[in-house]
Amino acid sequence: MLLELTADLGKLSRIRDFVGEAVVALGIDASALDDLLVAVDEAVTNILIHGYGGPGKIELEISVNGSDILVRLRDQAPVCDVAFGRPVNLKSPGNRDKPGGLGLFLIRNAMDEVNHQAIDGGNELTMTKLAVVSTPGS
């Protein structure tokens, strides 16, 4: 399933609806929905705030590979490698100087695999959740 839109933070509810529709249409176990929503919401927010600095074109694709679900987000924002996000120390919240900074941590904890690559002057983030499809090959 594919969703292409000029996204802004006001369209996050439409993106969340699309994720929910994909879960039903692709036979994904409903227990995976919360993790998918967290990962997509955080990734899209990062693209808009840190990538574009405002609204921008985003392509969201959700597909199935065997019993796994693949979520791909593509954008044309400046290339950003998410693999080197700063470490998060959750034991010392009083040391945090400002809110935020947990997006990559939340994405990595919600998904089993997270990969980034530069594509055509933009970014492609592929997130995988393993063994969550009720009917493999749907």
N, CA, C and O atoms as a GROMACS GRO file, in nm:
protein
  552
    1MET      N    1   0.085  -0.117   0.000
    1MET     CA    2   0.000   0.000   0.000
    1MET      C    3   0.090   0.123   0.000
    1MET      O    4   0.194   0.124   0.065
    2LEU      N    5   0.049   0.224  -0.072
    2LEU     CA    6   0.132   0.343  -0.090
    2LEU      C    7   0.050   0.469  -0.062
    2LEU      O    8  -0.064   0.482  -0.106
    3LEU      N    9   0.111   0.561   0.011
    3LEU     CA   10   0.052   0.692   0.037
    3LEU      C   11   0.156   0.796   0.002
    3LEU      O   12   0.266   0.796   0.057
    4GLU      N   13   0.122   0.885  -0.089
    4GLU     CA   14   0.209   0.997  -0.125
    4GLU      C   15   0.135   1.125  -0.090
    4GLU      O   16   0.019   1.142  -0.127
    5LEU      N   17   0.204   1.214  -0.018
    5LEU     CA   18   0.139   1.340   0.016
    5LEU      C   19   0.241   1.446   0.051
    5LEU      O   20   0.356   1.416   0.087
    6THR      N   21   0.196   1.569   0.041
    6THR     CA   22   0.274   1.678   0.096
    6THR      C   23   0.233   1.683   0.242
    6THR      O   24   0.122   1.723   0.276
    7ALA      N   25   0.324   1.640   0.325
    7ALA     CA   26   0.291   1.622   0.467
    7ALA      C   27   0.329   1.744   0.548
    7ALA      O   28   0.427   1.814   0.520
    8ASP      N   29   0.250   1.768   0.648
    8ASP     CA   30   0.285   1.862   0.753
    8ASP      C   31   0.235   1.800   0.882
    8ASP      O   32   0.164   1.699   0.878
    9LEU      N   33   0.271   1.857   0.994
    9LEU     CA   34   0.234   1.796   1.121
    9LEU      C   35   0.083   1.783   1.137
    9LEU      O   36   0.035   1.697   1.211
   10GLY      N   37   0.008   1.868   1.068
   10GLY     CA   38  -0.138   1.860   1.074
   10GLY      C   39  -0.195   1.739   1.003
   10GLY      O   40  -0.312   1.705   1.022
   11LYS      N   41  -0.115   1.671   0.921
   11LYS     CA   42  -0.163   1.554   0.848
   11LYS      C   43  -0.121   1.423   0.914
   11LYS      O   44  -0.139   1.316   0.856
   12LEU      N   45  -0.065   1.430   1.034
   12LEU     CA   46  -0.023   1.308   1.102
   12LEU      C   47  -0.141   1.214   1.126
   12LEU      O   48  -0.123   1.092   1.124
   13SER      N   49  -0.260   1.268   1.149
   13SER     CA   50  -0.376   1.180   1.172
   13SER      C   51  -0.409   1.103   1.044
   13SER      O   52  -0.447   0.986   1.052
   14ARG      N   53  -0.396   1.165   0.927
   14ARG     CA   54  -0.419   1.094   0.800
   14ARG      C   55  -0.317   0.982   0.782
   14ARG      O   56  -0.351   0.873   0.736
   15ILE      N   57  -0.192   1.009   0.819
   15ILE     CA   58  -0.087   0.908   0.808
   15ILE      C   59  -0.115   0.792   0.904
   15ILE      O   60  -0.098   0.676   0.868
   16ARG      N   61  -0.158   0.824   1.025
   16ARG     CA   62  -0.193   0.719   1.122
   16ARG      C   63  -0.310   0.634   1.072
   16ARG      O   64  -0.310   0.512   1.087
   17ASP      N   65  -0.410   0.699   1.011
   17ASP     CA   66  -0.524   0.626   0.954
   17ASP      C   67  -0.476   0.529   0.846
   17ASP      O   68  -0.523   0.416   0.839
   18PHE      N   69  -0.384   0.575   0.762
   18PHE     CA   70  -0.330   0.491   0.655
   18PHE      C   71  -0.261   0.368   0.713
   18PHE      O   72  -0.278   0.258   0.661
   19VAL      N   73  -0.183   0.386   0.820
   19VAL     CA   74  -0.116   0.272   0.885
   19VAL      C   75  -0.221   0.172   0.936
   19VAL      O   76  -0.206   0.052   0.917
   20GLY      N   77  -0.324   0.222   0.999
   20GLY     CA   78  -0.431   0.134   1.047
   20GLY      C   79  -0.501   0.059   0.934
   20GLY      O   80  -0.532  -0.059   0.948
   21GLU      N   81  -0.525   0.127   0.823
   21GLU     CA   82  -0.587   0.064   0.706
   21GLU      C   83  -0.497  -0.046   0.650
   21GLU      O   84  -0.544  -0.152   0.610
   22ALA      N   85  -0.367  -0.020   0.648
   22ALA     CA   86  -0.271  -0.118   0.596
   22ALA      C   87  -0.267  -0.242   0.683
   22ALA      O   88  -0.257  -0.354   0.632
   23VAL      N   89  -0.275  -0.225   0.814
   23VAL     CA   90  -0.275  -0.339   0.906
   23VAL      C   91  -0.390  -0.434   0.872
   23VAL      O   92  -0.372  -0.555   0.867
   24VAL      N   93  -0.507  -0.377   0.851
   24VAL     CA   94  -0.624  -0.459   0.818
   24VAL      C   95  -0.610  -0.520   0.679
   24VAL      O   96  -0.630  -0.640   0.662
   25ALA      N   97  -0.578  -0.439   0.580
   25ALA     CA   98  -0.573  -0.485   0.441
   25ALA      C   99  -0.465  -0.590   0.416
   25ALA      O  100  -0.484  -0.679   0.332
   26LEU      N  101  -0.353  -0.581   0.486
   26LEU     CA  102  -0.241  -0.672   0.460
   26LEU      C  103  -0.237  -0.792   0.555
   26LEU      O  104  -0.145  -0.874   0.547
   27GLY      N  105  -0.334  -0.804   0.642
   27GLY     CA  106  -0.339  -0.919   0.732
   27GLY      C  107  -0.235  -0.915   0.842
   27GLY      O  108  -0.190  -1.019   0.889
   28ILE      N  109  -0.198  -0.795   0.884
   28ILE     CA  110  -0.097  -0.778   0.988
   28ILE      C  111  -0.163  -0.797   1.124
   28ILE      O  112  -0.273  -0.747   1.148
   29ASP      N  113  -0.096  -0.869   1.212
   29ASP     CA  114  -0.149  -0.891   1.347
   29ASP      C  115  -0.174  -0.756   1.413
   29ASP      O  116  -0.085  -0.671   1.416
   30ALA      N  117  -0.292  -0.736   1.466
   30ALA     CA  118  -0.331  -0.608   1.526
   30ALA      C  119  -0.240  -0.569   1.642
   30ALA      O  120  -0.230  -0.451   1.676
   31SER      N  121  -0.174  -0.667   1.705
   31SER     CA  122  -0.084  -0.636   1.816
   31SER      C  123   0.037  -0.554   1.771
   31SER      O  124   0.104  -0.494   1.854
   32ALA      N  125   0.066  -0.552   1.642
   32ALA     CA  126   0.178  -0.474   1.589
   32ALA      C  127   0.141  -0.329   1.562
   32ALA      O  128   0.229  -0.246   1.538
   33LEU      N  129   0.012  -0.296   1.566
   33LEU     CA  130  -0.033  -0.162   1.528
   33LEU      C  131   0.032  -0.051   1.611
   33LEU      O  132   0.080   0.047   1.555
   34ASP      N  133   0.035  -0.066   1.743
   34ASP     CA  134   0.093   0.040   1.826
   34ASP      C  135   0.240   0.067   1.791
   34ASP      O  136   0.281   0.182   1.780
   35ASP      N  137   0.318  -0.039   1.773
   35ASP     CA  138   0.459  -0.021   1.737
   35ASP      C  139   0.473   0.047   1.601
   35ASP      O  140   0.557   0.134   1.584
   36LEU      N  141   0.391   0.006   1.506
   36LEU     CA  142   0.396   0.069   1.373
   36LEU      C  143   0.360   0.217   1.381
   36LEU      O  144   0.424   0.300   1.318
   37LEU      N  145   0.257   0.248   1.458
   37LEU     CA  146   0.216   0.388   1.472
   37LEU      C  147   0.326   0.473   1.536
   37LEU      O  148   0.352   0.584   1.492
   38VAL      N  149   0.389   0.421   1.641
   38VAL     CA  150   0.498   0.495   1.706
   38VAL      C  151   0.611   0.519   1.607
   38VAL      O  152   0.659   0.632   1.594
   39ALA      N  153   0.654   0.414   1.538
   39ALA     CA  154   0.767   0.426   1.446
   39ALA      C  155   0.738   0.523   1.332
   39ALA      O  156   0.821   0.609   1.301
   40VAL      N  157   0.621   0.510   1.269
   40VAL     CA  158   0.588   0.598   1.156
   40VAL      C  159   0.570   0.741   1.204
   40VAL      O  160   0.620   0.834   1.141
   41ASP      N  161   0.500   0.760   1.313
   41ASP     CA  162   0.476   0.894   1.366
   41ASP      C  163   0.609   0.964   1.398
   41ASP      O  164   0.629   1.080   1.360
   42GLU      N  165   0.699   0.895   1.466
   42GLU     CA  166   0.829   0.954   1.500
   42GLU      C  167   0.913   0.981   1.376
   42GLU      O  168   0.977   1.086   1.366
   43ALA      N  169   0.913   0.888   1.282
   43ALA     CA  170   0.993   0.906   1.160
   43ALA      C  171   0.941   1.023   1.077
   43ALA      O  172   1.020   1.105   1.030
   44VAL      N  173   0.810   1.031   1.059
   44VAL     CA  174   0.753   1.142   0.980
   44VAL      C  175   0.780   1.275   1.050
   44VAL      O  176   0.816   1.373   0.985
   45THR      N  177   0.762   1.278   1.180
   45THR     CA  178   0.789   1.402   1.255
   45THR      C  179   0.935   1.443   1.239
   45THR      O  180   0.963   1.562   1.219
   46ASN      N  181   1.028   1.348   1.246
   46ASN     CA  182   1.170   1.380   1.226
   46ASN      C  183   1.196   1.432   1.086
   46ASN      O  184   1.274   1.526   1.068
   47ILE      N  185   1.132   1.372   0.986
   47ILE     CA  186   1.150   1.419   0.848
   47ILE      C  187   1.104   1.565   0.836
   47ILE      O  188   1.173   1.648   0.777
   48LEU      N  189   0.987   1.594   0.892
   48LEU     CA  190   0.930   1.728   0.879
   48LEU      C  191   1.010   1.833   0.958
   48LEU      O  192   1.035   1.942   0.908
   49ILE      N  193   1.048   1.799   1.080
   49ILE     CA  194   1.116   1.898   1.165
   49ILE      C  195   1.264   1.909   1.134
   49ILE      O  196   1.316   2.020   1.118
   50HIS      N  197   1.332   1.795   1.125
   50HIS     CA  198   1.478   1.797   1.108
   50HIS      C  199   1.522   1.790   0.962
   50HIS      O  200   1.630   1.836   0.928
   51GLY      N  201   1.438   1.731   0.876
   51GLY     CA  202   1.473   1.718   0.736
   51GLY      C  203   1.434   1.841   0.656
   51GLY      O  204   1.519   1.916   0.609
   52TYR      N  205   1.304   1.859   0.643
   52TYR     CA  206   1.253   1.972   0.566
   52TYR      C  207   1.251   2.102   0.645
   52TYR      O  208   1.269   2.210   0.587
   53GLY      N  209   1.230   2.095   0.773
   53GLY     CA  210   1.214   2.215   0.853
   53GLY      C  211   1.073   2.271   0.839
   53GLY      O  212   1.048   2.386   0.876
   54GLY      N  213   0.982   2.192   0.786
   54GLY     CA  214   0.843   2.232   0.764
   54GLY      C  215   0.778   2.129   0.675
   54GLY      O  216   0.828   2.018   0.664
   55PRO      N  217   0.666   2.162   0.611
   55PRO     CA  218   0.598   2.066   0.524
   55PRO      C  219   0.688   2.020   0.410
   55PRO      O  220   0.775   2.094   0.364
   56GLY      N  221   0.666   1.898   0.366
   56GLY     CA  222   0.743   1.844   0.254
   56GLY      C  223   0.680   1.718   0.200
   56GLY      O  224   0.592   1.660   0.263
   57LYS      N  225   0.725   1.677   0.084
   57LYS     CA  226   0.670   1.559   0.018
   57LYS      C  227   0.725   1.433   0.085
   57LYS      O  228   0.845   1.419   0.107
   58ILE      N  229   0.633   1.342   0.117
   58ILE     CA  230   0.668   1.216   0.179
   58ILE      C  231   0.594   1.104   0.107
   58ILE      O  232   0.477   1.118   0.070
   59GLU      N  233   0.663   0.993   0.089
   59GLU     CA  234   0.604   0.872   0.034
   59GLU      C  235   0.614   0.764   0.141
   59GLU      O  236   0.724   0.734   0.188
   60LEU      N  237   0.501   0.707   0.178
   60LEU     CA  238   0.495   0.602   0.279
   60LEU      C  239   0.443   0.476   0.213
   60LEU      O  240   0.333   0.474   0.158
   61GLU      N  241   0.524   0.371   0.219
   61GLU     CA  242   0.485   0.243   0.161
   61GLU      C  243   0.489   0.136   0.269
   61GLU      O  244   0.586   0.124   0.343
   62ILE      N  245   0.381   0.060   0.278
   62ILE     CA  246   0.374  -0.051   0.373
   62ILE      C  247   0.347  -0.177   0.293
   62ILE      O  248   0.250  -0.185   0.216
   63SER      N  249   0.435  -0.276   0.312
   63SER     CA  250   0.421  -0.401   0.238
   63SER      C  251   0.456  -0.519   0.327
   63SER      O  252   0.505  -0.503   0.439
   64VAL      N  253   0.428  -0.637   0.274
   64VAL     CA  254   0.453  -0.760   0.346
   64VAL      C  255   0.557  -0.841   0.271
   64VAL      O  256   0.555  -0.848   0.148
   65ASN      N  257   0.649  -0.902   0.346
   65ASN     CA  258   0.749  -0.992   0.290
   65ASN      C  259   0.747  -1.117   0.377
   65ASN      O  260   0.806  -1.120   0.485
   66GLY      N  261   0.678  -1.221   0.330
   66GLY     CA  262   0.659  -1.341   0.412
   66GLY      C  263   0.572  -1.306   0.532
   66GLY      O  264   0.458  -1.263   0.515
   67SER      N  265   0.626  -1.326   0.653
   67SER     CA  266   0.549  -1.293   0.774
   67SER      C  267   0.594  -1.160   0.834
   67SER      O  268   0.553  -1.124   0.944
   68ASP      N  269   0.677  -1.087   0.761
   68ASP     CA  270   0.731  -0.959   0.809
   68ASP      C  271   0.662  -0.842   0.740
   68ASP      O  272   0.613  -0.854   0.628
   69ILE      N  273   0.658  -0.729   0.810
   69ILE     CA  274   0.605  -0.607   0.750
   69ILE      C  275   0.720  -0.510   0.727
   69ILE      O  276   0.806  -0.492   0.813
   70LEU      N  277   0.719  -0.448   0.610
   70LEU     CA  278   0.819  -0.348   0.573
   70LEU      C  279   0.750  -0.213   0.561
   70LEU      O  280   0.647  -0.200   0.495
   71VAL      N  281   0.809  -0.114   0.624
   71VAL     CA  282   0.759   0.023   0.615
   71VAL      C  283   0.871   0.106   0.554
   71VAL      O  284   0.981   0.112   0.610
   72ARG      N  285   0.844   0.171   0.440
   72ARG     CA  286   0.944   0.256   0.375
   72ARG      C  287   0.894   0.398   0.370
   72ARG      O  288   0.782   0.424   0.326
   73LEU      N  289   0.977   0.488   0.416
   73LEU     CA  290   0.948   0.631   0.407
   73LEU      C  291   1.053   0.693   0.317
   73LEU      O  292   1.173   0.677   0.340
   74ARG      N  293   1.007   0.764   0.215
   74ARG     CA  294   1.100   0.833   0.124
   74ARG      C  295   1.069   0.982   0.126
   74ARG      O  296   0.954   1.023   0.134
   75ASP      N  297   1.176   1.061   0.121
   75ASP     CA  298   1.160   1.206   0.118
   75ASP      C  299   1.269   1.265   0.032
   75ASP      O  300   1.361   1.196  -0.011
   76GLN      N  301   1.258   1.395   0.006
   76GLN     CA  302   1.359   1.468  -0.072
   76GLN      C  303   1.428   1.572   0.015
   76GLN      O  304   1.485   1.668  -0.036
   77ALA      N  305   1.425   1.553   0.145
   77ALA     CA  306   1.494   1.643   0.239
   77ALA      C  307   1.645   1.618   0.226
   77ALA      O  308   1.685   1.516   0.171
   78PRO      N  309   1.727   1.708   0.276
   78PRO     CA  310   1.872   1.684   0.274
   78PRO      C  311   1.904   1.549   0.339
   78PRO      O  312   1.841   1.509   0.437
   79VAL      N  313   2.003   1.482   0.283
   79VAL     CA  314   2.040   1.349   0.330
   79VAL      C  315   2.080   1.354   0.478
   79VAL      O  316   2.158   1.439   0.521
   80CYS      N  317   2.024   1.260   0.554
   80CYS     CA  318   2.050   1.252   0.698
   80CYS      C  319   2.065   1.106   0.734
   80CYS      O  320   1.978   1.025   0.702
   81ASP      N  321   2.174   1.069   0.799
   81ASP     CA  322   2.195   0.931   0.839
   81ASP      C  323   2.146   0.912   0.981
   81ASP      O  324   2.206   0.965   1.075
   82VAL      N  325   2.039   0.838   0.998
   82VAL     CA  326   1.980   0.819   1.130
   82VAL      C  327   2.058   0.719   1.215
   82VAL      O  328   2.028   0.704   1.333
   83ALA      N  329   2.155   0.652   1.158
   83ALA     CA  330   2.229   0.550   1.233
   83ALA      C  331   2.313   0.610   1.345
   83ALA      O  332   2.352   0.539   1.438
   84PHE      N  333   2.341   0.737   1.338
   84PHE     CA  334   2.432   0.797   1.435
   84PHE      C  335   2.362   0.894   1.528
   84PHE      O  336   2.420   0.994   1.570
   85GLY      N  337   2.236   0.865   1.562
   85GLY     CA  338   2.165   0.947   1.659
   85GLY      C  339   2.236   0.944   1.793
   85GLY      O  340   2.299   0.844   1.828
   86ARG      N  341   2.225   1.053   1.867
   86ARG     CA  342   2.294   1.058   1.995
   86ARG      C  343   2.234   0.958   2.093
   86ARG      O  344   2.114   0.933   2.090
   87PRO      N  345   2.317   0.900   2.178
   87PRO     CA  346   2.266   0.804   2.275
   87PRO      C  347   2.168   0.870   2.372
   87PRO      O  348   2.179   0.989   2.401
   88VAL      N  349   2.075   0.792   2.421
   88VAL     CA  350   1.973   0.842   2.513
   88VAL      C  351   1.996   0.780   2.650
   88VAL      O  352   2.009   0.658   2.662
   89ASN      N  353   2.001   0.863   2.752
   89ASN     CA  354   2.015   0.817   2.889
   89ASN      C  355   1.881   0.837   2.958
   89ASN      O  356   1.848   0.947   3.003
   90LEU      N  357   1.803   0.728   2.966
   90LEU     CA  358   1.670   0.739   3.026
   90LEU      C  359   1.675   0.738   3.179
   90LEU      O  360   1.574   0.768   3.244
   91LYS      N  361   1.788   0.705   3.235
   91LYS     CA  362   1.800   0.700   3.381
   91LYS      C  363   1.818   0.837   3.442
   91LYS      O  364   1.801   0.853   3.563
   92SER      N  365   1.852   0.937   3.363
   92SER     CA  366   1.876   1.072   3.415
   92SER      C  367   1.792   1.175   3.343
   92SER      O  368   1.847   1.264   3.278
   93PRO      N  369   1.659   1.166   3.353
   93PRO     CA  370   1.575   1.262   3.281
   93PRO      C  371   1.597   1.405   3.325
   93PRO      O  372   1.572   1.498   3.248
   94GLY      N  373   1.642   1.426   3.448
   94GLY     CA  374   1.667   1.562   3.496
   94GLY      C  375   1.783   1.629   3.426
   94GLY      O  376   1.797   1.751   3.432
   95ASN      N  377   1.866   1.550   3.360
   95ASN     CA  378   1.981   1.606   3.288
   95ASN      C  379   1.946   1.650   3.146
   95ASN      O  380   2.030   1.709   3.077
   96ARG      N  381   1.824   1.624   3.103
   96ARG     CA  382   1.784   1.662   2.967
   96ARG      C  383   1.758   1.812   2.965
   96ARG      O  384   1.680   1.863   3.045
   97ASP      N  385   1.822   1.881   2.872
   97ASP     CA  386   1.808   2.026   2.867
   97ASP      C  387   1.685   2.074   2.792
   97ASP      O  388   1.645   2.190   2.806
   98LYS      N  389   1.625   1.987   2.710
   98LYS     CA  390   1.504   2.026   2.638
   98LYS      C  391   1.424   1.901   2.603
   98LYS      O  392   1.480   1.791   2.599
   99PRO      N  393   1.295   1.917   2.578
   99PRO     CA  394   1.215   1.800   2.542
   99PRO      C  395   1.254   1.750   2.404
   99PRO      O  396   1.316   1.822   2.326
  100GLY      N  397   1.218   1.627   2.376
  100GLY     CA  398   1.248   1.568   2.246
  100GLY      C  399   1.375   1.487   2.251
  100GLY      O  400   1.431   1.462   2.358
  101GLY      N  401   1.419   1.446   2.134
  101GLY     CA  402   1.542   1.370   2.124
  101GLY      C  403   1.525   1.221   2.146
  101GLY      O  404   1.624   1.148   2.153
  102LEU      N  405   1.401   1.174   2.157
  102LEU     CA  406   1.378   1.032   2.180
  102LEU      C  407   1.326   0.959   2.056
  102LEU      O  408   1.302   0.838   2.062
  103GLY      N  409   1.308   1.029   1.946
  103GLY     CA  410   1.247   0.970   1.827
  103GLY      C  411   1.319   0.846   1.776
  103GLY      O  412   1.255   0.743   1.756
  104LEU      N  413   1.450   0.855   1.755
  104LEU     CA  414   1.524   0.740   1.704
  104LEU      C  415   1.523   0.625   1.804
  104LEU      O  416   1.514   0.509   1.765
  105PHE      N  417   1.532   0.657   1.931
  105PHE     CA  418   1.525   0.556   2.036
  105PHE      C  419   1.390   0.483   2.029
  105PHE      O  420   1.386   0.360   2.035
  106LEU      N  421   1.282   0.558   2.017
  106LEU     CA  422   1.148   0.498   2.011
  106LEU      C  423   1.132   0.413   1.885
  106LEU      O  424   1.074   0.305   1.890
  107ILE      N  425   1.182   0.462   1.771
  107ILE     CA  426   1.173   0.387   1.645
  107ILE      C  427   1.248   0.255   1.658
  107ILE      O  428   1.195   0.150   1.622
  108ARG      N  429   1.370   0.260   1.708
  108ARG     CA  430   1.450   0.138   1.720
  108ARG      C  431   1.388   0.038   1.817
  108ARG      O  432   1.401  -0.083   1.797
  109ASN      N  433   1.321   0.086   1.920
  109ASN     CA  434   1.256  -0.004   2.015
  109ASN      C  435   1.124  -0.059   1.963
  109ASN      O  436   1.082  -0.168   2.004
  110ALA      N  437   1.058   0.013   1.875
  110ALA     CA  438   0.930  -0.033   1.820
  110ALA      C  439   0.948  -0.132   1.706
  110ALA      O  440   0.862  -0.217   1.684
  111MET      N  441   1.058  -0.120   1.632
  111MET     CA  442   1.080  -0.203   1.514
  111MET      C  443   1.198  -0.297   1.536
  111MET      O  444   1.284  -0.271   1.621
  112ASP      N  445   1.202  -0.405   1.460
  112ASP     CA  446   1.310  -0.503   1.474
  112ASP      C  447   1.434  -0.464   1.393
  112ASP      O  448   1.546  -0.493   1.433
  113GLU      N  449   1.414  -0.399   1.280
  113GLU     CA  450   1.526  -0.355   1.196
  113GLU      C  451   1.496  -0.214   1.145
  113GLU      O  452   1.382  -0.183   1.109
  114VAL      N  453   1.599  -0.129   1.142
  114VAL     CA  454   1.585   0.007   1.092
  114VAL      C  455   1.708   0.035   1.004
  114VAL      O  456   1.822   0.026   1.050
  115ASN      N  457   1.682   0.069   0.878
  115ASN     CA  458   1.792   0.096   0.785
  115ASN      C  459   1.765   0.226   0.709
  115ASN      O  460   1.651   0.258   0.676
  116HIS      N  461   1.871   0.300   0.683
  116HIS     CA  462   1.862   0.426   0.611
  116HIS      C  463   1.955   0.420   0.490
  116HIS      O  464   2.062   0.359   0.496
  117GLN      N  465   1.911   0.483   0.382
  117GLN     CA  466   2.001   0.501   0.268
  117GLN      C  467   1.965   0.630   0.196
  117GLN      O  468   1.849   0.672   0.193
  118ALA      N  469   2.067   0.691   0.139
  118ALA     CA  470   2.046   0.811   0.057
  118ALA      C  471   1.997   0.765  -0.080
  118ALA      O  472   2.052   0.672  -0.138
  119ILE      N  473   1.892   0.831  -0.130
  119ILE     CA  474   1.840   0.798  -0.263
  119ILE      C  475   1.804   0.925  -0.337
  119ILE      O  476   1.735   1.012  -0.283
  120ASP      N  477   1.851   0.937  -0.457
  120ASP     CA  478   1.810   1.048  -0.546
  120ASP      C  479   1.804   1.183  -0.475
  120ASP      O  480   1.706   1.257  -0.491
  121GLY      N  481   1.905   1.216  -0.398
  121GLY     CA  482   1.909   1.345  -0.330
  121GLY      C  483   1.819   1.352  -0.209
  121GLY      O  484   1.793   1.462  -0.158
  122GLY      N  485   1.770   1.240  -0.162
  122GLY     CA  486   1.682   1.238  -0.045
  122GLY      C  487   1.715   1.120   0.044
  122GLY      O  488   1.830   1.075   0.050
  123ASN      N  489   1.616   1.071   0.111
  123ASN     CA  490   1.634   0.965   0.209
  123ASN      C  491   1.530   0.856   0.191
  123ASN      O  492   1.417   0.881   0.149
  124GLU      N  493   1.571   0.734   0.224
  124GLU     CA  494   1.477   0.622   0.234
  124GLU      C  495   1.504   0.554   0.367
  124GLU      O  496   1.615   0.507   0.392
  125LEU      N  497   1.404   0.548   0.450
  125LEU     CA  498   1.412   0.481   0.578
  125LEU      C  499   1.326   0.356   0.569
  125LEU      O  500   1.206   0.364   0.542
  126THR      N  501   1.388   0.240   0.590
  126THR     CA  502   1.316   0.113   0.585
  126THR      C  503   1.313   0.055   0.726
  126THR      O  504   1.417   0.035   0.788
  127MET      N  505   1.193   0.030   0.773
  127MET     CA  506   1.174  -0.026   0.908
  127MET      C  507   1.101  -0.158   0.894
  127MET      O  508   1.003  -0.168   0.820
  128THR      N  509   1.149  -0.259   0.964
  128THR     CA  510   1.092  -0.393   0.954
  128THR      C  511   1.045  -0.442   1.090
  128THR      O  512   1.114  -0.426   1.191
  129LYS      N  513   0.928  -0.500   1.090
  129LYS     CA  514   0.874  -0.568   1.208
  129LYS      C  515   0.861  -0.714   1.168
  129LYS      O  516   0.791  -0.747   1.072
  130LEU      N  517   0.928  -0.801   1.242
  130LEU     CA  518   0.934  -0.943   1.207
  130LEU      C  519   0.815  -1.023   1.261
  130LEU      O  520   0.765  -0.998   1.370
  131ALA      N  521   0.773  -1.119   1.180
  131ALA     CA  522   0.673  -1.219   1.220
  131ALA      C  523   0.544  -1.161   1.277
  131ALA      O  524   0.500  -1.199   1.385
  132VAL      N  525   0.484  -1.069   1.204
  132VAL     CA  526   0.358  -1.008   1.251
  132VAL      C  527   0.244  -1.019   1.150
  132VAL      O  528   0.138  -0.960   1.170
  133VAL      N  529   0.266  -1.094   1.041
  133VAL     CA  530   0.162  -1.107   0.941
  133VAL      C  531   0.088  -1.237   0.966
  133VAL      O  532   0.148  -1.344   0.973
  134SER      N  533  -0.043  -1.226   0.978
  134SER     CA  534  -0.127  -1.344   1.007
  134SER      C  535  -0.127  -1.444   0.892
  134SER      O  536  -0.122  -1.565   0.914
  135THR      N  537  -0.132  -1.392   0.771
  135THR     CA  538  -0.133  -1.477   0.653
  135THR      C  539  -0.014  -1.443   0.567
  135THR      O  540  -0.025  -1.356   0.481
  136PRO      N  541   0.103  -1.508   0.586
  136PRO     CA  542   0.224  -1.475   0.509
  136PRO      C  543   0.197  -1.477   0.360
  136PRO      O  544   0.122  -1.560   0.308
  137GLY      N  545   0.261  -1.379   0.292
  137GLY     CA  546   0.250  -1.369   0.148
  137GLY      C  547   0.130  -1.291   0.101
  137GLY      O  548   0.106  -1.286  -0.019
  138SER      N  549   0.054  -1.229   0.189
  138SER     CA  550  -0.064  -1.150   0.151
  138SER      C  551  -0.025  -1.036   0.062
  138SER      O  552  -0.110  -0.959   0.020
   0.00000   0.00000   0.00000
